């Protein structure tokens, strides 16, 4: 009798789900999935039904023996799961629109995972993820939590620190995309190169060494930034044109999200100009999602449509499904994930979450040791980690004093009255999803 292998995806009505299903189909010989449970909430029921029926068509077309279950009952789904993946968005895209629109209206960066918007996404998300972890402790205590929900680094650290759950891996597709596209720039196969990433989610740096042991990092920096033709691997960043002398001096390749910190004036000017004409990135994404779900309704569509790439989730399945497959098989795939630091980066707390290159084993990620950063990276890294930890604490406690400290510390938020005004507007806008701040006994 075939062994039951059960995966539960919370946020199953996401437009990304076909990417996930495709990943499981591609790896079926290694990971013979028998049950995939797609879970959502009442507000996401229509999308769950649409994408769920498409998932069933994809599985049938692939000819694999896997049952797709659709439910709004999280506890029913979680019972005896082997892996739980989270790809949820508390407040849906309308909440993201507010995260972007309100800061921009005050002349600040308005972005999903950076600045004030990123902080509020964390405040809404962390309590929900911690509730899921509490359910897992009872219903599937041996399961791994594979989190793709942004801000992935803060969510991972919240699970480690406040959920007391070590079987968690935080995922982001940016390092996966970087490996593929930068290998192409170096005219090498990705498997012939070793990319050493270190930092935190959306704030990491990396070096590259080839199979002969030659460091190719400076060569890559020249190709990426010295030509004036750098392309972005992130949908919401128009280009990746940083100041060449700055990146050259790093001798490390920065994450594309460093644009927000290394070139704040340019990024803000671009966002404000785009906001005036086209609205926020979230409003564009909402339109793309509407078009995607219209495609998903087609009863003849049984494969992932190419339009999904425009949504910004390229190679999502390579990150999520390969992580799961590698842990299941003790495959020891080398990937960059968010995991507990444990001394990997000596500049950061031992029990904090870091995003580093790891070997994915049957016992979880084993990080490649990094050591210490130079002050030119270390200062920003430590500042942002402190800001993240204050944000996580505020999410758990609902304390506005802690929250204003996080706001004041964030480099993308003007301190003082502006910070307080934006914070208060976002608190009011998201009141429904912030019970820790509004339901406390007086």
C-alpha positions as CSV (number, residue, x, y, z in Angstrom):
1,X,0.0,0.0,0.0
2,X,1.3,3.4,-0.9
3,X,2.5,5.6,2.0
4,X,0.3,8.6,2.6
5,X,2.1,11.8,2.0
6,X,0.1,14.9,2.8
7,X,0.9,18.6,2.1
8,X,-1.4,21.4,3.4
9,X,-1.2,24.8,1.7
10,X,-2.8,27.6,3.7
11,X,-3.7,30.4,1.4
12,X,-4.6,27.8,-1.2
13,X,-6.8,30.2,-3.2
14,X,-3.7,32.2,-4.2
15,X,-2.9,32.8,-7.8
16,X,0.5,31.2,-7.1
17,X,-1.1,27.8,-6.4
18,X,-0.7,26.5,-10.0
19,X,3.0,27.2,-9.7
20,X,3.1,25.1,-6.6
21,X,1.1,22.3,-8.2
22,X,3.4,22.3,-11.2
23,X,6.4,21.9,-8.9
24,X,4.9,18.9,-7.2
25,X,4.0,17.3,-10.5
26,X,7.6,17.7,-11.8
27,X,9.0,16.1,-8.6
28,X,6.4,13.3,-8.2
29,X,9.0,10.6,-8.7
30,X,11.0,12.0,-5.8
31,X,8.0,13.2,-3.7
32,X,5.0,11.0,-4.4
33,X,2.4,13.3,-3.0
34,X,-0.9,11.5,-2.2
35,X,-3.0,14.4,-0.7
36,X,-2.8,18.2,-1.3
37,X,-5.1,20.2,0.9
38,X,-5.8,23.7,-0.3
39,X,-7.1,25.9,2.6
40,X,-8.5,29.4,2.6
41,X,-10.9,31.6,4.5
42,X,-14.5,32.6,3.6
43,X,-13.3,35.8,1.8
44,X,-11.1,33.7,-0.4
45,X,-13.6,31.0,-1.1
46,X,-14.4,31.9,-4.7
47,X,-10.7,32.0,-5.7
48,X,-10.1,28.7,-3.8
49,X,-12.8,27.0,-5.8
50,X,-11.5,28.3,-9.1
51,X,-7.8,27.6,-8.5
52,X,-8.7,24.3,-6.8
53,X,-10.6,23.0,-9.8
54,X,-7.7,24.0,-12.0
55,X,-5.3,22.1,-9.7
56,X,-7.4,19.0,-10.1
57,X,-7.2,19.4,-13.9
58,X,-3.4,19.8,-13.7
59,X,-3.0,16.6,-11.6
60,X,-5.4,14.6,-13.9
61,X,-3.5,15.8,-17.0
62,X,-0.2,14.8,-15.4
63,X,-1.6,11.3,-14.7
64,X,-0.4,11.2,-11.1
65,X,-2.3,9.6,-8.2
66,X,-2.9,12.7,-5.9
67,X,-6.1,13.8,-4.4
68,X,-6.8,17.6,-4.2
69,X,-9.0,18.7,-1.2
70,X,-10.5,22.2,-0.9
71,X,-11.6,23.4,2.5
72,X,-12.2,26.4,4.7
73,X,-11.6,24.3,7.8
74,X,-7.9,24.7,8.7
75,X,-8.0,22.2,11.6
76,X,-9.5,19.5,9.4
77,X,-6.8,20.0,6.8
78,X,-3.9,20.1,9.2
79,X,-4.5,16.7,10.9
80,X,-1.5,14.4,10.3
81,X,0.1,16.7,7.6
82,X,3.7,16.0,6.7
83,X,4.4,19.5,5.4
84,X,2.5,22.7,5.8
85,X,3.1,25.6,3.4
86,X,1.9,29.2,4.0
87,X,1.3,31.7,1.2
88,X,-1.4,33.8,2.8
89,X,-2.2,37.5,2.6
90,X,-4.1,38.9,5.6
91,X,-6.5,41.5,4.3
92,X,-6.0,40.4,0.7
93,X,-4.6,42.8,-1.9
94,X,-6.8,45.6,-0.7
95,X,-4.6,45.7,2.5
96,X,-1.5,45.8,0.4
97,X,-2.9,48.8,-1.6
98,X,-3.3,50.6,1.7
99,X,0.3,49.6,2.8
100,X,1.6,51.3,-0.4
101,X,-0.9,54.1,-0.8
102,X,-0.8,55.7,2.7
103,X,3.1,56.0,2.9
104,X,3.3,57.3,-0.6
105,X,0.6,60.0,0.2
106,X,3.1,61.3,2.8
107,X,6.1,61.2,0.5
108,X,7.5,57.9,1.8
109,X,8.4,54.6,0.1
110,X,5.2,52.5,-0.2
111,X,6.2,48.9,-0.6
112,X,4.9,45.5,0.3
113,X,7.9,44.4,2.5
114,X,9.9,47.6,3.0
115,X,9.3,50.7,5.1
116,X,6.0,51.3,6.8
117,X,4.0,49.0,4.5
118,X,6.3,46.1,5.2
119,X,6.0,46.7,8.9
120,X,2.2,46.6,8.8
121,X,2.2,43.5,6.6
122,X,4.2,41.8,9.4
123,X,1.8,43.1,12.1
124,X,-1.2,41.6,10.3
125,X,0.5,38.3,9.4
126,X,2.5,37.2,12.4
127,X,-0.4,36.6,14.8
128,X,-2.2,34.5,12.2
129,X,1.0,32.4,11.5
130,X,1.4,31.9,15.2
131,X,-2.2,30.6,15.5
132,X,-1.4,28.1,12.7
133,X,1.7,27.0,14.6
134,X,-0.5,26.4,17.7
135,X,-2.8,24.2,15.6
136,X,0.2,22.3,14.2
137,X,1.5,21.5,17.7
138,X,-1.7,19.5,18.3
139,X,-2.7,18.2,14.9
140,X,0.6,17.6,13.0
141,X,3.5,17.9,15.5
142,X,6.0,16.2,13.2
143,X,5.3,18.5,10.2
144,X,7.6,21.1,8.7
145,X,6.3,24.6,8.2
146,X,7.5,26.0,4.8
147,X,6.7,29.7,4.8
148,X,6.5,31.8,1.6
149,X,4.4,34.5,3.2
150,X,6.0,38.0,3.3
151,X,7.8,39.4,5.1
152,X,9.3,35.9,5.2
153,X,12.3,36.7,7.4
154,X,10.2,38.3,10.2
155,X,7.6,35.5,10.0
156,X,10.3,32.9,10.3
157,X,11.8,34.6,13.3
158,X,8.4,35.0,15.0
159,X,7.8,31.3,14.6
160,X,11.2,30.5,16.1
161,X,11.1,33.1,18.9
162,X,7.4,33.3,19.9
163,X,6.0,30.1,18.4
164,X,8.8,28.0,19.8
165,X,8.7,25.9,16.7
166,X,12.1,25.1,15.1
167,X,10.8,23.0,12.2
168,X,10.3,26.1,10.0
169,X,11.9,27.2,6.8
170,X,11.4,30.7,5.3
171,X,11.5,31.0,1.5
172,X,12.0,33.7,-1.1
173,X,12.4,33.2,-4.8
174,X,14.9,36.1,-5.2
175,X,18.0,34.0,-4.4
176,X,16.7,31.3,-6.8
177,X,16.3,33.8,-9.6
178,X,19.7,35.3,-8.9
179,X,21.5,32.0,-9.2
180,X,19.9,31.2,-12.6
181,X,20.2,34.7,-14.1
182,X,23.7,35.5,-12.8
183,X,25.0,32.1,-13.9
184,X,23.8,33.1,-17.4
185,X,25.7,36.4,-17.2
186,X,28.9,34.5,-16.3
187,X,28.2,32.0,-19.1
188,X,28.3,29.1,-16.7
189,X,25.8,26.4,-15.7
190,X,24.3,27.2,-12.2
191,X,25.6,23.8,-10.9
192,X,29.1,24.8,-11.8
193,X,29.0,27.8,-9.4
194,X,28.7,28.2,-5.7
195,X,26.7,31.2,-4.5
196,X,27.2,32.1,-0.9
197,X,24.3,34.3,0.4
198,X,24.3,35.8,3.8
199,X,22.1,38.4,5.5
200,X,18.3,38.6,6.2
201,X,15.4,38.3,3.9
202,X,15.4,41.1,1.3
203,X,18.7,42.4,2.8
204,X,21.4,39.9,1.9
205,X,24.7,39.9,-0.1
206,X,26.4,37.1,-1.9
207,X,29.7,36.0,-3.5
208,X,30.2,33.6,-6.4
209,X,33.0,31.0,-6.8
210,X,33.3,28.6,-9.8
211,X,34.2,24.9,-9.8
212,X,37.9,25.6,-10.1
213,X,37.8,27.7,-6.9
214,X,38.1,31.0,-8.7
215,X,36.2,33.9,-7.1
216,X,33.9,35.4,-9.9
217,X,32.2,38.0,-7.7
218,X,34.0,41.1,-9.0
219,X,33.5,39.9,-12.6
220,X,29.8,39.5,-12.0
221,X,29.6,43.0,-10.4
222,X,31.3,44.5,-13.5
223,X,28.8,42.7,-15.8
224,X,25.8,43.7,-13.6
225,X,26.6,47.2,-12.7
226,X,29.6,48.4,-14.7
227,X,27.8,48.2,-18.1
228,X,24.8,50.4,-17.3
229,X,22.6,47.5,-18.5
230,X,21.7,45.9,-15.2
231,X,18.2,44.3,-15.3
232,X,16.1,43.7,-12.2
233,X,14.9,40.3,-11.1
234,X,12.2,41.8,-9.0
235,X,8.9,42.9,-10.6
236,X,8.4,46.0,-8.4
237,X,12.0,47.3,-9.1
238,X,12.3,48.9,-12.5
239,X,16.0,48.5,-12.9
240,X,19.0,47.6,-10.7
241,X,21.3,50.5,-11.5
242,X,23.1,51.2,-8.2
243,X,26.2,53.5,-7.9
244,X,28.9,51.3,-9.4
245,X,31.7,52.5,-7.2
246,X,29.7,51.6,-4.1
247,X,28.9,48.0,-5.3
248,X,32.5,47.6,-6.6
249,X,33.8,48.5,-3.1
250,X,31.5,45.9,-1.5
251,X,33.1,42.9,-3.4
252,X,29.7,41.3,-2.8
253,X,26.5,41.4,-4.9
254,X,23.7,43.1,-3.1
255,X,20.1,41.9,-3.1
256,X,17.9,44.0,-5.6
257,X,16.0,45.3,-2.6
258,X,19.1,47.2,-1.5
259,X,17.9,49.7,-4.1
260,X,15.6,51.0,-1.4
261,X,18.5,51.7,0.9
262,X,21.4,52.4,-1.4
263,X,19.4,54.6,-3.8
264,X,16.4,55.8,-1.7
265,X,15.9,59.1,-3.5
266,X,15.7,57.5,-7.0
267,X,13.4,54.7,-5.8
268,X,11.1,57.2,-4.0
269,X,11.0,59.5,-7.1
270,X,10.1,56.6,-9.3
271,X,7.4,55.3,-7.0
272,X,5.8,58.7,-6.6
273,X,5.8,59.3,-10.3
274,X,4.3,55.9,-11.0
275,X,1.8,56.4,-8.2
276,X,0.5,59.6,-9.7
277,X,0.0,58.1,-13.2
278,X,-0.7,54.4,-12.6
279,X,-1.5,53.9,-8.9
280,X,0.3,51.5,-6.6
281,X,2.1,48.2,-7.6
282,X,-0.6,46.4,-5.6
283,X,-3.3,47.9,-7.9
284,X,-1.4,46.6,-10.9
285,X,-1.1,43.2,-9.3
286,X,-4.8,43.1,-8.5
287,X,-5.5,43.6,-12.2
288,X,-3.1,40.9,-13.1
289,X,-4.8,38.6,-10.6
290,X,-8.2,39.3,-12.1
291,X,-6.9,38.4,-15.5
292,X,-5.3,35.2,-14.2
293,X,-8.4,34.0,-12.4
294,X,-10.4,34.6,-15.6
295,X,-7.9,32.2,-17.3
296,X,-8.1,29.7,-14.5
297,X,-11.9,29.5,-15.0
298,X,-11.3,27.9,-18.4
299,X,-12.4,24.2,-18.0
300,X,-9.8,23.3,-20.6
301,X,-6.8,24.9,-18.9
302,X,-4.8,22.2,-17.2
303,X,-1.3,23.7,-17.1
304,X,0.3,26.8,-15.6
305,X,-0.3,29.8,-17.9
306,X,2.7,31.9,-18.9
307,X,0.9,35.1,-17.6
308,X,1.6,33.9,-14.0
309,X,5.2,35.0,-14.5
310,X,4.0,38.7,-14.6
311,X,2.6,38.2,-11.0
312,X,6.2,38.2,-9.6
313,X,6.4,34.6,-8.5
314,X,8.9,33.2,-11.0
315,X,10.5,29.9,-9.8
316,X,8.3,29.9,-6.7
317,X,7.9,26.1,-7.2
318,X,11.6,25.6,-7.4
319,X,12.0,27.3,-4.0
320,X,9.0,25.6,-2.2
321,X,8.8,22.2,-3.8
322,X,12.6,21.6,-3.9
323,X,12.8,22.5,-0.2
324,X,10.1,20.0,0.7
325,X,11.6,17.3,-1.6
326,X,15.1,17.8,-0.2
327,X,13.9,17.6,3.4
328,X,11.8,14.5,2.7
329,X,14.6,12.7,0.9
330,X,17.5,14.0,2.8
331,X,18.6,15.1,-0.6
332,X,21.0,17.8,0.6
333,X,20.1,20.4,-2.1
334,X,22.1,23.6,-1.7
335,X,19.6,26.5,-1.4
336,X,19.2,29.9,0.3
337,X,16.5,30.0,3.0
338,X,15.6,31.8,6.2
339,X,16.5,29.7,9.2
340,X,17.9,30.1,12.8
341,X,21.3,31.8,12.9
342,X,23.0,29.6,15.4
343,X,26.3,31.6,15.0
344,X,26.3,31.4,11.2
345,X,26.5,35.3,11.0
346,X,28.4,36.4,14.1
347,X,27.1,40.0,13.8
348,X,23.5,38.9,14.6
349,X,21.8,37.3,17.6
350,X,22.2,33.5,17.8
351,X,18.5,32.9,18.0
352,X,17.5,35.3,15.2
353,X,16.4,34.3,11.7
354,X,18.9,34.8,8.9
355,X,18.7,34.2,5.1
356,X,21.8,32.2,4.2
357,X,23.0,29.5,1.8
358,X,22.2,26.1,3.4
359,X,22.3,22.4,2.7
360,X,18.7,21.1,3.0
361,X,18.8,17.8,4.9
362,X,16.3,15.4,6.4
363,X,16.7,17.3,9.7
364,X,16.3,20.7,8.0
365,X,18.6,23.4,6.8
366,X,22.3,23.3,7.8
367,X,23.8,26.8,7.0
368,X,27.2,27.3,5.5
369,X,29.2,29.4,8.0
370,X,29.7,33.0,7.1
371,X,31.3,34.8,10.0
372,X,31.3,38.6,10.3
373,X,30.5,41.3,7.8
374,X,32.6,44.4,7.1
375,X,31.2,47.6,8.7
376,X,29.9,48.8,5.3
377,X,27.4,45.9,5.4
378,X,27.2,45.3,9.1
379,X,25.7,48.7,10.1
380,X,22.7,48.4,7.9
381,X,22.2,44.7,8.6
382,X,22.2,45.2,12.4
383,X,19.9,48.2,12.2
384,X,17.4,46.3,10.1
385,X,17.5,43.2,12.3
386,X,16.8,45.4,15.4
387,X,13.9,47.0,13.5
388,X,12.6,43.6,12.6
389,X,12.7,42.3,16.2
390,X,10.9,45.4,17.4
391,X,8.2,44.9,14.7
392,X,7.8,41.2,15.7
393,X,7.5,42.2,19.4
394,X,4.9,44.9,18.5
395,X,2.9,42.3,16.4
396,X,2.8,39.9,19.4
397,X,2.1,42.5,22.1
398,X,0.1,45.1,20.3
399,X,2.2,47.8,22.0
400,X,2.2,51.1,20.0
401,X,5.3,52.4,21.9
402,X,7.3,49.4,20.6
403,X,5.8,50.0,17.1
404,X,6.9,53.7,17.0
405,X,10.4,52.6,17.9
406,X,10.4,50.3,14.9
407,X,9.1,53.1,12.7
408,X,11.7,55.5,14.0
409,X,14.5,53.0,13.3
410,X,13.5,52.1,9.8
411,X,15.7,54.0,7.3
412,X,12.7,54.4,4.8
413,X,10.5,56.3,7.3
414,X,11.0,59.9,8.2
415,X,11.0,60.0,12.0
416,X,9.0,62.3,14.3
417,X,5.6,63.6,13.4
418,X,5.5,62.0,9.9
419,X,6.3,58.6,11.4
420,X,3.5,59.0,14.0
421,X,1.0,60.2,11.4
422,X,1.7,57.4,9.0
423,X,1.6,54.8,11.8
424,X,-1.8,56.1,13.1
425,X,-3.3,56.2,9.6
426,X,-2.2,52.6,8.9
427,X,-3.4,51.4,12.3
428,X,-6.9,52.9,11.6
429,X,-6.9,51.5,8.1
430,X,-6.1,48.0,9.2
431,X,-8.0,47.9,12.5
432,X,-10.0,44.8,11.5
433,X,-6.8,42.8,11.1
434,X,-4.9,44.1,14.2
435,X,-6.8,42.7,17.2
436,X,-3.6,42.8,19.4
437,X,-3.7,46.6,19.2
438,X,-7.4,47.2,19.6
439,X,-8.8,44.3,21.7
440,X,-6.6,44.8,24.8
441,X,-8.3,45.3,28.1
442,X,-8.2,49.0,29.2
